[in-house]
């Protein structure tokens, strides 16, 4: 992986309400937009527990259990965990 430029701006994901709701239902939580990986590559979202996810055209990715961990993943270029099933997070 490589470092990923990102922007923390919840307004960038307001048009993705249905996408966030669908993933939230699958994870049994509510998701809110957090920002995006630039330039518009992926939507960043945060759930009620503080877990951070990235959603792009290839799937959903788990970036970390909290914002600090997610930012570290993006800044350091650590490979995120791909969500293949809900059990990936258990």
VENVEN-V368597 format. One record per pair of residues at least 12 apart in sequence whose C-alpha atoms are under 6 Angstrom apart, sorted by sequence separation. I is the first residue (numbers start at 1). J is the second residue. D is the distance in whole Angstrom. If there is no record, write none. Layout:
i->I j->J d->D
i->I j->J d->D
This chain:
i->33 j->45 d->4
i->43 j->55 d->5
i->52 j->64 d->5
i->32 j->45 d->6
i->42 j->55 d->5
i->51 j->64 d->6
i->32 j->46 d->5
i->42 j->56 d->4
i->51 j->65 d->4
i->31 j->46 d->6
i->51 j->66 d->5
i->31 j->47 d->4
i->50 j->66 d->5
i->30 j->47 d->6
i->63 j->80 d->5
i->30 j->48 d->6
i->62 j->80 d->6
i->62 j->81 d->5
i->13 j->33 d->5
i->61 j->81 d->6
i->61 j->82 d->4
i->61 j->83 d->6
i->10 j->33 d->5
i->12 j->35 d->6
i->60 j->83 d->6
i->10 j->34 d->4
i->9 j->34 d->6
i->10 j->35 d->5
i->8 j->34 d->6
i->9 j->35 d->4
i->8 j->35 d->4
i->7 j->35 d->5
i->7 j->36 d->5
i->6 j->36 d->6
i->6 j->37 d->4
i->5 j->37 d->6
i->6 j->38 d->5
i->5 j->38 d->5
i->4 j->74 d->5
i->3 j->74 d->6
i->3 j->75 d->5
i->3 j->76 d->6
i->3 j->77 d->4
i->2 j->77 d->4
i->1 j->77 d->5
i->1 j->79 d->5
